[in-house]
Amino acid sequence: MASEHPFVFDCQGDRLLGVLHKPDQPARIGLLILVGGPQYRVGACRQYVHLARRAASRGIAAMRFDYRGVGDSEGRYPGFQAVGPDIDAAIREFTARVPEMEGVVPWGLCEGASAILLSAVDNARVRGAVLANPWVNTRETQAQTYLKHYYGDRLWRAETWKRLFKGEIHLGRSVRSVFDLTRKAFVKGSGNGSELPYPARMAAGFARFSGDVLLIMSERDLVAREFDEVVSSRPEWEAFRTSSRVRRIDVRDSDHTFSRTIWRDVVADATSDFILDLARKGC
């Protein structure tokens, strides 16, 4: 059995709303769910509720919460690159409410996964991390991904050519789109002074982190394909792509938010298995 109850906690003077899912005998490591994109603590298709309840049913305490300025929390949303204080405040509150826990595993989808590598990995209570379709989008990499995985894939489909000959595809617009993407794909951004682009800072975050990582990727998702392209081609990601600490699962046919029950179940079970394995190893 697991209890569920909401509560309010402080982050730099703002009140944040959290929900705790606590089993009768919590495991040594808990699950902290971080939102990604324009979402709040429930998640797309109630995914975060499902994830937390599945974890609690297997003896893992779970917490989901709203960042400042999101959902029912006070304040102004600082952006996913600056939610470190929110995450630290949530970890403090989570561990205080579940004293049986010795550490936590943050779970993030899209920008939530990016926030984990940008800041959460620096918290001493973090024992591992679950990254789902991490967001590494820049103008350059987005264009490269669309050219390869959107237009490139469709070029070899018979259906595409049939639609073209039937006049269902506007050839002029498609050519202009490809030309524009090609230009963006090979023109480097100017950056912001001496600050590294956030995808490079994510790679540096992994390099600082000593815990295990579970990478969960959707098969039918351009965000996931963009992450694969960046990791496979950028030297700063070499430690990530060659590390024995990174475990990966690919969810067959799934979309970005794992919107079907069968996909959510795969993600939830893989997450719980990962956390319980860390707890057994004494991480």
C-alpha positions as CSV (number, residue, x, y, z in Angstrom):
1,M,0.0,0.0,0.0
2,A,1.1,3.6,-0.7
3,S,-0.2,6.9,0.5
4,E,-0.5,10.0,-1.6
5,H,-0.7,13.5,-0.3
6,P,0.1,17.0,-1.6
7,F,2.1,19.5,0.3
8,V,3.8,22.9,-0.1
9,F,7.5,23.6,0.3
10,D,9.8,26.6,-0.1
11,C,12.2,27.6,-2.9
12,Q,13.9,30.9,-2.5
13,G,10.8,32.5,-0.9
14,D,8.3,31.0,-3.3
15,R,5.9,28.2,-2.4
16,L,6.0,25.1,-4.6
17,L,3.4,22.4,-4.8
18,G,4.5,18.8,-4.5
19,V,2.8,15.4,-4.3
20,L,4.4,12.5,-2.4
21,H,3.7,8.8,-3.1
22,K,5.0,6.9,-0.1
23,P,4.8,3.1,0.3
24,D,4.7,1.5,3.8
25,Q,8.3,0.4,3.6
26,P,10.2,2.7,1.1
27,A,13.3,1.5,-0.7
28,R,16.6,3.1,0.1
29,I,16.4,5.2,-3.1
30,G,13.5,7.3,-4.2
31,L,12.2,8.6,-7.5
32,L,12.0,12.4,-8.1
33,I,10.0,13.3,-11.3
34,L,11.0,16.5,-13.1
35,V,8.7,18.0,-15.6
36,G,9.8,18.9,-19.1
37,G,8.4,21.4,-21.6
38,P,5.1,23.2,-21.0
39,Q,3.9,20.6,-18.5
40,Y,3.2,20.5,-14.8
41,R,3.3,17.7,-12.2
42,V,0.7,15.5,-13.9
43,G,2.4,15.2,-17.3
44,A,1.2,14.5,-20.8
45,C,-1.5,11.8,-20.7
46,R,-1.1,11.7,-16.9
47,Q,2.3,10.0,-17.4
48,Y,3.9,11.3,-14.2
49,V,1.0,10.1,-12.1
50,H,1.2,6.7,-13.7
51,L,5.0,6.6,-13.2
52,A,4.9,7.6,-9.6
53,R,2.1,5.2,-8.7
54,R,3.8,2.3,-10.5
55,A,7.0,3.0,-8.5
56,A,5.2,3.3,-5.2
57,S,3.5,-0.1,-5.9
58,R,6.9,-1.6,-6.1
59,G,8.1,-0.1,-2.8
60,I,9.8,3.1,-4.2
61,A,8.8,6.4,-2.7
62,A,8.1,9.0,-5.5
63,M,7.7,12.7,-5.6
64,R,6.4,14.9,-8.4
65,F,6.2,18.7,-8.2
66,D,5.8,22.0,-10.0
67,Y,8.8,24.3,-10.7
68,R,8.4,27.9,-9.7
69,G,5.9,29.6,-12.0
70,V,4.5,26.3,-13.3
71,G,1.2,24.7,-12.4
72,D,0.2,25.6,-8.9
73,S,3.6,26.9,-7.7
74,E,4.4,30.5,-7.0
75,G,7.0,32.6,-8.7
76,R,8.4,33.0,-12.2
77,Y,9.6,30.0,-14.3
78,P,13.3,30.4,-14.7
79,G,13.7,28.1,-17.7
80,F,15.0,24.6,-17.8
81,Q,18.6,25.7,-17.8
82,A,18.1,27.5,-14.4
83,V,15.9,25.1,-12.3
84,G,18.8,23.9,-10.1
85,P,17.4,25.7,-7.0
86,D,14.0,24.1,-7.6
87,I,15.5,20.7,-7.9
88,D,17.6,21.1,-4.8
89,A,14.7,22.3,-2.8
90,A,12.6,19.4,-3.9
91,I,15.3,16.9,-3.0
92,R,15.6,18.4,0.5
93,E,11.9,18.2,1.0
94,F,11.6,14.7,-0.4
95,T,14.4,13.3,1.8
96,A,13.0,15.1,4.9
97,R,9.5,13.5,4.3
98,V,10.9,10.1,3.6
99,P,13.8,9.7,6.1
100,E,14.2,6.0,5.2
101,M,15.7,7.1,1.9
102,E,19.5,7.5,1.4
103,G,19.3,9.0,-2.0
104,V,17.2,9.8,-5.0
105,V,17.1,9.2,-8.8
106,P,15.7,12.2,-10.8
107,W,13.6,11.2,-13.8
108,G,13.2,13.7,-16.7
109,L,11.6,13.8,-20.1
110,C,12.9,16.2,-22.8
111,E,13.9,19.5,-21.0
112,G,13.5,17.6,-17.7
113,A,16.3,15.3,-18.8
114,S,18.4,18.2,-19.9
115,A,17.9,19.8,-16.4
116,I,19.2,16.7,-14.8
117,L,22.5,16.9,-16.6
118,L,22.8,20.6,-16.2
119,S,22.2,20.8,-12.5
120,A,20.7,17.8,-10.7
121,V,23.8,15.6,-11.0
122,D,25.6,18.1,-8.7
123,N,23.4,17.3,-5.8
124,A,25.1,14.9,-3.4
125,R,21.9,12.9,-2.8
126,V,21.5,11.9,-6.5
127,R,22.5,8.3,-6.9
128,G,21.5,7.8,-10.5
129,A,19.5,9.4,-13.3
130,V,16.8,8.5,-15.8
131,L,16.9,10.5,-19.1
132,A,14.0,10.2,-21.5
133,N,14.4,11.7,-24.9
134,P,16.8,14.4,-23.7
135,W,16.4,17.9,-25.3
136,V,19.6,19.1,-27.1
137,N,18.0,21.3,-29.7
138,T,19.8,24.0,-31.5
139,R,19.0,25.6,-34.9
140,E,21.9,23.7,-36.5
141,T,21.2,20.2,-35.0
142,Q,17.4,20.6,-35.5
143,A,17.9,21.2,-39.2
144,Q,20.3,18.3,-39.6
145,T,17.9,16.0,-37.8
146,Y,14.9,17.0,-40.0
147,L,17.0,16.6,-43.2
148,K,18.1,13.1,-42.2
149,H,15.2,11.6,-40.3
150,Y,12.2,13.5,-41.8
151,Y,12.9,14.3,-45.4
152,G,15.6,11.6,-45.8
153,D,13.3,8.8,-44.6
154,R,10.4,10.0,-46.8
155,L,12.6,10.2,-49.9
156,W,12.8,6.4,-50.0
157,R,9.1,5.7,-49.5
158,A,6.9,4.8,-52.5
159,E,4.0,6.6,-50.9
160,T,5.9,9.9,-51.1
161,W,6.5,9.6,-54.8
162,K,2.9,8.5,-55.4
163,R,1.6,11.6,-53.6
164,L,4.1,13.8,-55.5
165,F,2.9,12.5,-58.9
166,K,-0.7,13.0,-57.8
167,G,0.0,16.6,-56.9
168,E,-0.7,16.1,-53.2
169,I,2.8,17.4,-52.3
170,H,3.7,21.0,-53.2
171,L,7.1,20.5,-54.8
172,G,8.1,24.2,-54.6
173,R,7.4,24.5,-50.9
174,S,9.2,21.2,-50.2
175,V,12.3,22.3,-52.1
176,R,12.4,25.7,-50.4
177,S,12.0,23.9,-47.0
178,V,14.9,21.6,-47.7
179,F,17.1,24.5,-49.0
180,D,16.3,26.5,-45.8
181,L,17.1,23.5,-43.5
182,T,20.4,22.8,-45.4
183,R,21.4,26.4,-44.9
184,K,20.7,26.2,-41.2
185,A,22.4,22.8,-40.8
186,F,25.7,24.1,-41.9
187,V,25.7,27.7,-40.5
188,K,27.1,27.7,-36.9
189,G,25.3,29.9,-34.4
190,S,27.1,32.8,-32.9
191,G,26.6,31.6,-29.3
192,N,26.5,33.8,-26.2
193,G,30.0,35.1,-25.6
194,S,32.2,32.7,-23.8
195,E,29.4,30.6,-22.4
196,L,29.2,27.0,-23.8
197,P,26.0,26.0,-25.5
198,Y,23.8,24.1,-23.1
199,P,24.2,20.7,-24.9
200,A,27.9,21.0,-24.2
201,R,27.2,21.9,-20.6
202,M,25.0,18.8,-20.4
203,A,27.9,16.6,-21.6
204,A,30.1,18.3,-18.9
205,G,27.4,17.5,-16.3
206,F,27.6,13.8,-17.2
207,A,31.4,13.9,-17.0
208,R,31.1,15.2,-13.4
209,F,28.6,12.6,-12.4
210,S,29.7,9.2,-11.1
211,G,26.3,7.5,-11.0
212,D,24.6,5.2,-13.4
213,V,22.2,6.6,-16.1
214,L,19.2,4.9,-17.7
215,L,18.6,6.4,-21.2
216,I,15.0,5.8,-22.5
217,M,14.4,6.6,-26.1
218,S,11.3,6.7,-28.2
219,E,11.6,5.1,-31.6
220,R,9.4,7.6,-33.4
221,D,10.6,10.9,-32.1
222,L,12.8,13.5,-33.7
223,V,13.9,14.8,-30.3
224,A,15.4,11.4,-29.6
225,R,17.0,11.2,-33.1
226,E,18.5,14.7,-32.6
227,F,20.0,13.6,-29.3
228,D,21.5,10.5,-31.0
229,E,23.0,12.7,-33.8
230,V,24.6,15.1,-31.2
231,V,26.0,12.3,-29.1
232,S,27.4,10.4,-32.0
233,S,29.1,13.4,-33.7
234,R,30.3,15.7,-30.9
235,P,33.6,15.1,-29.2
236,E,32.3,16.4,-25.8
237,W,29.8,13.5,-25.7
238,E,32.5,10.8,-26.2
239,A,32.4,9.9,-22.4
240,F,28.6,9.4,-22.6
241,R,28.5,7.3,-25.7
242,T,31.3,5.0,-24.5
243,S,30.5,4.8,-20.8
244,S,29.5,1.5,-19.2
245,R,27.5,3.5,-16.7
246,V,24.8,4.3,-19.4
247,R,22.1,1.7,-20.0
248,R,19.7,2.3,-22.9
249,I,16.3,1.0,-23.8
250,D,14.4,1.9,-27.0
251,V,10.6,1.9,-26.7
252,R,9.3,0.4,-30.0
253,D,7.0,2.6,-32.1
254,S,6.6,5.1,-29.3
255,D,6.1,8.8,-29.6
256,H,7.8,11.6,-27.6
257,T,5.6,11.4,-24.5
258,F,5.0,7.6,-24.5
259,S,1.3,8.5,-24.9
260,R,-0.1,4.9,-25.1
261,T,-0.6,2.7,-22.0
262,I,1.7,0.0,-23.3
263,W,4.6,2.5,-23.8
264,R,4.0,4.1,-20.4
265,D,4.2,0.7,-18.8
266,V,7.5,-0.1,-20.4
267,V,8.9,3.2,-19.2
268,A,7.5,2.8,-15.7
269,D,8.8,-0.8,-15.2
270,A,12.2,0.0,-16.6
271,T,12.5,3.0,-14.2
272,S,11.5,0.9,-11.2
273,D,13.8,-1.9,-12.2
274,F,16.7,0.6,-12.5
275,I,16.1,2.2,-9.1
276,L,15.7,-1.2,-7.3
277,D,18.9,-2.4,-8.9
278,L,20.8,0.7,-7.6
279,A,19.3,0.1,-4.2
280,R,20.4,-3.5,-4.2
281,K,23.9,-2.5,-5.2
282,G,24.1,0.0,-2.4
283,C,24.6,3.0,-4.6
